[in-house]
Amino acid sequence: MRLDRLPPVKSSLKPSNHPYLNGAWSPIFGEVNAEDLDVIEGAIPTDIDGIYVRNTENQVHQPIGRYHPFDGDGMLHLISFKDGKADYRNRFVRTRGFEAEQEAGQSLWAGIMEGPGQSLRPGFGAHGGLKDSSSTDVVVHAGKIVSTFYQCGEAYCLDPKTLDQGGVASWGPLDGVSAHTKVDESTGEMLFFNYSKYAPYMHYGVVDREGKLAHYVPVPLPGPRLPHDMAFTTRYSILNDFPLFWDAELLKRNIHASRMHPGMTSRFGVIPRYGQPEEVRWFDAAPTYVLHWLNAYEEGDEIVLDGYFQEEPQPKPMADAPGGLGHMMAYLDEHSFKPKLHRWRFNLKTGETTERHLDDRILEFGMFNQQYAGKPYRYAYSTTTKPGWFLFNGYVKHDLVTGQSWALKLPEGCYASESPFAPRIDAKDEDDGYLVSFIIDENKQTSECILVDCKRFSDGPVVRIALPHKISSGTHSVWADRRFIENGAFGG
């Protein structure tokens, strides 16, 4: 391995016993370029060619008040596969907030567990008082990596080869961009939404394969809401209005406290890809909250939508959590809010909704072969988590046609990242490829990248590749084939 270390960023972070500033969530401050990574076990396949990128909440400065992991600074970790070799590099996302705090040498913004009045400068996002850290999601679109923030910030662009900073996306609207933009690899279009505390409370848009804003319309809601994800089919986009959102009375006092609102249903807004506000059709469903969708597609008169239905969207605080963090720990623990793989069907002819669980296990952060996005698909890949923690400890492969599934558990003390599907070059089947993931090994204080052959899922990794340093845990990730990066689409 050839290693080049860049100068570390300035940090004022002090040692603490905060559960999400230690262990697998320990921040790092160094940025590196590493070529020709060492293989621990197995061999790097020659039949994939592309990049795996994962975003990270990686706190740099001493927090103002109580820290929540979603406050952390964005850091991208990239591993590139080509001709049986792998290279790695990582970079902080140089957001306006990151640069301002580097200049000041301290935190300037409080996080979501504190009021906006604690911040030293006016804030960003739907919350209105946060730092836009661009630390939540990441996609590849129009030949660029695009990172986004869950509370609606600016979309930041980076080079998919070098991670050189490209600044704020030129197409981004003033209302911001939520995490979970969706890229249709068939057409090269990117679909997105945003939300705020001001009418009409939500917008929806499309960016074309050249990176230009092609469509942007309001999607009026009854009041401020907290959507987190969206889905799409070949002809429609699917937005949502869930009964978990900020308490209206507390919001008048600038207190952002989310809660379930009894008596309200879940609502799903179906809009043609280039539709107008009056074309949105709303479908009612059982009350819940959904963080993440898998896929959606059209089947006859129906739209089929798969995602993770929370059975306890407002969990009770964890009794054994460290002082003052019981509420935060519960909302991060899947075993508290109990997400289950679920399927909704929206009948465009009758307006009816039907729904059911597809699996009774606690699962989330699902991925699938993105070449089937918006189309009928068969295979999905979910993560399992360590009870009490936001830490992935295994995977489940689902055959959504037969109902079969295969589980893969990581060794104790090893934690995964969100793990996209990487198709083989000239793949013959939907599951002809690999699950790719970064692993944090708390036993050895190291990190590695693994590939799991999805045709032999339960066999475990076919290769383990050493990373040059232990990385911090994080949230979302993306796989992009090199030919998609270079061409902007696989069709369309």
N, C-alpha and C positions, 0 to 999 in steps of 0.2 A: 504494500500500500504506500502510495506517495501522498504526503500530508502537508498542507499549507494552512497555517493558523493565522487568522486575521486578528488585529488588536481587539481585545474585549471591550464591550460597551461600558459606559459608566453605570455603576449601580450603588444605591444607598440601602439595599435590602439587608436587614439585620437577621441573625438567627432567631427562630421562633419554634414553638411547638404546634403551629397551625397545621392541621392534617393535610391541607392542600398546598403547603409550601415545603413538604418533606416527602421522603420516600420516593415513590414513582412520580410524584408531582414536584420534585425538587427542580427549581429553575436552573438554567445554565446561561452563561453570559458570553461564551465564546462562539465565534463563527468560523467554520473551516471549509476547505475544499479538500476532498480526499478522492484520489483516483486509484482504480484497480484494487478494489476492496478485497480483503482476505476472506477466504471461505473457511468457516468453522467445520462444516459437515456437508457432504453431498457435493453437487456441482451446479453452477448457475446454468439454467437452460439457455439454449441458443435459439429457441423458438418464440421468444417475446422480444419486442423492440419498442420501448417507450419509457415513461416516467411515472413514478409513484410519488405523490406530494401529500404531506400531512401538515395541517395547521395545528398550532400549539398555543395555549394560554401560558405564557412564560413571564411571570412578574419580574420586573427589573428594579423597581424602587420600593422603599418602605411604604406600605399602604397608608392612606389616610383613613383611620378608623378600622372597622372590621373588613376583612378581606374575603372575597368570593372568587373562586377560580375563574369565573367568566370575566373578571376584571383584568386578567393577565394580558401582557403585551403579546401581540401576534409574532410568532416565529414559524417560518416554513422550513420543513425538512424534505429534501428531494433526493431520491435515488434513481439513477438512470441505468437502464438495462440495454445492452447492445452487444451482439456477437459473443454471448457467454461471459461478458464482463459487466461489472457494476461500479459506478462512481457515485459519490455522495457529496452534498453540500447543504449548509443551512444558513439562513439569514433572518434577522428581524425584519418585519414589515415596517418600513420607515414612514409611518403615518404622521400626520401633523402633530398629533398628541405625543407620539414617541419622540419626535425631534424636539418638541417644546420641553419635555421632561429631561431629555439629555442635556439641553442647554441650561435648564434650571438646576440639574443635579438632584432632583427630588420629584415625588409625585405631586401633580397639580390638580388631579381629579380624584374625588372619592368614588367608591364603587356602588354596586346596586344595593348593598346592605346599609348604606348611609344615605341621608338626604342630600339633595343637590346643594344645599347651603354649606355643606362641608367642603365642597370643591373650592379651590383658589382661583379658578377661572370658569367662565361660562362653559357649559358642556355641550355634548352632541347627542344624537340619537333620539328615538321615540321617547325615551325617559326624559331627555332634555338636560341632564346634568352629568353625563358620563364622558369618559374618554373613548373616542372611536379607536379601538385598538386593532381592528381588522383581524381578530384572533379566532373567529368561529369557523368559517367555511372556506373552501377553496375549490375552484373549477378551472378548466382550461377552455378558453374560447378565443377565436380569431387569432390563434397563434400566440396567445399570452396566458400566463397564470393570472387568475383573478381571485383575490381574497376579499372577504366581506365580514361584517360584524352583525351579530344577531339582533341588535337593537336599532338597526337601520343607520348605517353610516355611509361613508364614501367607499366605492369599489376601487381597490388598489391593484395595479398591474405589475407583474414581474416577468422577467425573461425566463422561458421554460428550460433553457440550457444553462444559463449562468446565475439565475436568480438576481440579476441586476435590477435595480428599482426602476419602474416605469411611471411611477406617480399615480395620480388619481385618473380613473377612466374618464375620457372626454364625454362619454354618453350619459354619465350618471346624472339623474335629476336632482333638483334642489332638495326634494323630500327624502333623499337617500335611497339606499338599496338594502333590503333585508338579506341576511344569510339565506342560503338555499336557492340561489339562482339555479335554473335548470337548463342544461345544454342538450339540445336535440342533435345528436351526432349525425343523423340522416340529412338534416338540412343545414346544420351549422348555426342555427338560431339559438339565442339565449333568452329564456323567459324569466321574468323577475317580478317582484312585488315590493311594496313598502307599506308602512303603517305609522300613524302618529296620533297625537292627542287632539288634532284639529280636523274638522270636517274637510273632506268627506271620509277621513280616517284611513283610507287605503287607496293605493293606485296599483295598476298592473301595466307591464310593458314588455316589449320585444326588442332585442338588439339583433341586427342581422349578422350574417357570417363575416362581414367586413368590419364589424365593430361599430356600427352606426345605429343610433336609436331610430327604430322603424315604426314604433307604435307605443303610445302611452296614454292611458285613460283612467279616470277615477272609477273606483268601485265603492259606492257609498255604503257605509255601515251605520247602525243605530247609535254608535258611540265609540270611544277608544277601545281597541281590542289588542290582543297579544298573539297574533298568528306567528308561527315559526317556520313553516314549510309549505310548499305547494307541489302540485303534480301536473302532468300533462298527458294527453293522448295525441294522436296524429292531427286531430282537428280542434281539440279543446284544451283549455287550461282550467285547473280546479283550484279554487281558493277556499278559505274557510273562515268561519266565525264561531268560535267555541265559547262556552259559558264560563271559562276561566279567564278572568281579566281583572284589571285594576278596580279596586273598590272606589266607586264614584264619589262618596262622601269624603273619604280620605284624600282622594286626588285633588279635591278643592283646596286642601291644605298642603298640596305639593308633596304628599306622602304616597309612594308607589308601592302599594300592597296588593298583590293579586289574590283572588279567592274565587271559588265556585259560586255561581249565582243560581240557586235552586229555582226550578220551574222553567228554566231555559233549555232549549234543545241545542244540539250541534247543528250548524248550518254549513252547507257546502255550495259554493257559487261556481257554476259551470259557465264559462264564457268561451266563444269561439276564439281561436288563437289571435285573430285580428279583430275581435269583436268590440262593440260599443257598450257603454254602461247599461243601456236599455235591453241588451241581449243577454245579460246575466240571468241564469235560471238558478233559483235557490232550492235546495233539497234539505229537508229536516231529517235528523237522525238522533240516535240515543246520545244523551249528554256525556261528554268525556273531554279529554284534551289529548291531542296527538302532537308529539314533537317531530316525528319523522315518518315520511311516506316511503314506500318501496317504489311501486310502479303503478301505472294506470293504462287502460286500453279500452277500445270500443269493441262491443260484442253484440251484434244485432241492434236492438233499440236501447241497449244499456251501456253505461260506462262502468267499468269495474275498477275499483281503487283498493289497493292494499297498503296497510300501514300498521302502526302500533297503538292500539286502543288502551288508554290508561284506565284501570279499574278504580284507582284511588288518586284522582288528579290533585287533590289537596290533602296530602298525607299528614299524619300527626307528627310533631317534632320527635326526633330520636332521643329517647330518654338518656342513653348513655353517651351522648355526644359531648365533646369538650365544651366548656363554659360558653354559653351564648350562641352556639352554632347548631343547636338541635334542629331548627327549622331549615337551615341551609343544607345540613347533611341529609335530611329526609327528602328534600327536593332533588338531590343528586343521586339518591339511592333507588335504583329501579325496583328493588324488593320492597320499597315503601310505596311507590306510586303504581307499581304492578302493570307495566305495559305488556300487552298480548298481541301477537300477530293476528290481524283482523282484516276482513274483506267487506267492503261496502259495494252495493250495486245501485246505481241511479238510473231509473227508467225514463228516458227522454220522452217517451210517448205518453206514459200515465202520470209521471211526476212522483212516483212512489220510490221509496228507499227500502232495500232489504240489506241485512248485515249479519255477520256471524264471525266468531273466532275461528282461525285456522290452526291455532296451536295454543295450548293452555300453559305453556312454559313462559317464564319471564324472559322476554327477548326485546332487543331494540337495535338501533344503528344498522339497519339492513342495507345490503348492497346486491347488485345483480349485474348481468352483462349489459352494459350501456348501449350496445348496438341494438338491443331490444326495447329501449326506452320508448314509452308511448305505444307499444305494440304488445300483442299477446306474448307471454313469456312463461317459462316453466320453472326455472330455478332461482332461488333466493338464498341469501347468506346473511344470517343474523348473528349478533354477538350475545354472549352471556356475561354476567357481571358478578363480581365478588359482593356478597351481601353486606350492606352497610356502606358501600363505597362506589364511587364513579371510577371503576377500574374493570376493564374487560379481561375475563379469564378463560374465554373459549369461544367457539363458533358452532353454529348449527347450519347445515345445508338442508334446504327444503326442496322437495319435488312437489310443486303445487298442483300437479296433475294427478299423481298417484297418492299423495299424502304421506309418502315416505320421508324420512329425515335421517341425517347422519350427524353425530356430534363429535367434536374434537375439543378436548380439555387441555389447557396449558398446564405445565408443571406448577406446583405451589410456589408462589412468590414471583411468577412471571406474568406480565400484563401486556395485552395487545393494544393495537391502535385500530381505528375503524379501517376495515380491510376490503378494498375494492377488488373486483374481478378483472384480471388481465387476460384477454383472449390470446390464444396461440396464433402465431402467424399462419394464415390460411386455415383457420379453425373450421372443423367440419360440423360441430354441434354447438348448441348454446352453452353447454358447460365444459367445452373443450378449452381449458386454460387454467389459470392459477388464481388463488386468493393470495394477495400480497399484504404484508403487515410489518410494521415496526414493533419489536418486542422489547420491553424493559425488564431486565432480570435483576430483581432486588436481592437475590441471593449472592450474585457475583458483582453487583454494582456496575453492570454493563448493559449495552443495548445491541440489538442485531436486527437484521431484516430476514424474514422468512418467506418462502413461497410454498403453498400447499397445492398439489395437483388436484383439481376438483373432480377428476375422474376417479381418483383414489383418495377421497377426502379423509376418511378415518385413519389413513396411514400416517398422517402428520406431515411435517415439512419435508420437501425433497431437497431443500438447501437451506442452510443457515449462514448468513453473511455478517461478519463483524462490522459494527459501526465504530468510528474513531473515538466516540465519547458516549457517555450515558446521556440520553435525552429525557426531556420531561414529557409526561403524559399530555393529552390534548383531545381535540374533538374530531373534526371532519377531514376527509382525505379524498383524493381523486387518482384514477389511473387514466393516462392518455397515451394512446398509440402514437408513435412518431409520425406515421403517415397522416393521422388526424391533425396533429399539431401543424404539420407543414401544409396540408391542403384545406384545413378549416371545416371539413365535412367529409362523410363517406358517400354522400349522394346529394340529391337536391339541386 
